[in-house]
Amino acid sequence: MHTSSPGGPALFRLVRHWARQWAPDVVQRFDDGAPPAWTVPNLFVIQAIDGAAGAEVTVADVARQLGIDRSVASRMVGEASRAGFVVRSTSTRDARRAVLTLTDAAEEFLSASQAHQRQAFDGLVGHWPREDQERFAGYLNRLAAEVLG
């Protein structure tokens, strides 16, 4: 019998739950007054660009952040660019590469998404003692940094 931590199954139950729920919730929450381009795929691209490490973020970085094929990431970035969320420019390091930056519209969408995420976190653990909330948030940030870089 395997006696490892019960954290693994709990983590994956939560991941499955939130993967289906959080992004659509953000889009639906702001749907009434939001631009029509506020879609889940655009939000994923914006968050991937925001979360990528390095001075120059590329399509390969988006693919890595999202765990998808580069060609799929390229199509998603193209859509986000057409929607006005991403600007492509030429890399100063390698003229064959496109560097991705977020527009003001993307920053607004990202800010709304992060506000929703903070509210969701508070809704889940707001009844915990402040010290436990902060410890848990620290562990989540540590895990994200180790997994995603």
Secondary structure, 3 states (H helix, E strand, C coil): CCCCCCHHHHHHHHHHHHHHHHHHHHHHHCCCCCCCCCCHHHHHHHHHHHHCCCCCECHHHHHHHHCCCHHHHHHHHHHHHHCCCEEEEECCCCCCCEEEEECHHHHHHHHHHHHHHHHHHHHHHCCCCHHHHHHHHHHHHHHHHHHHC
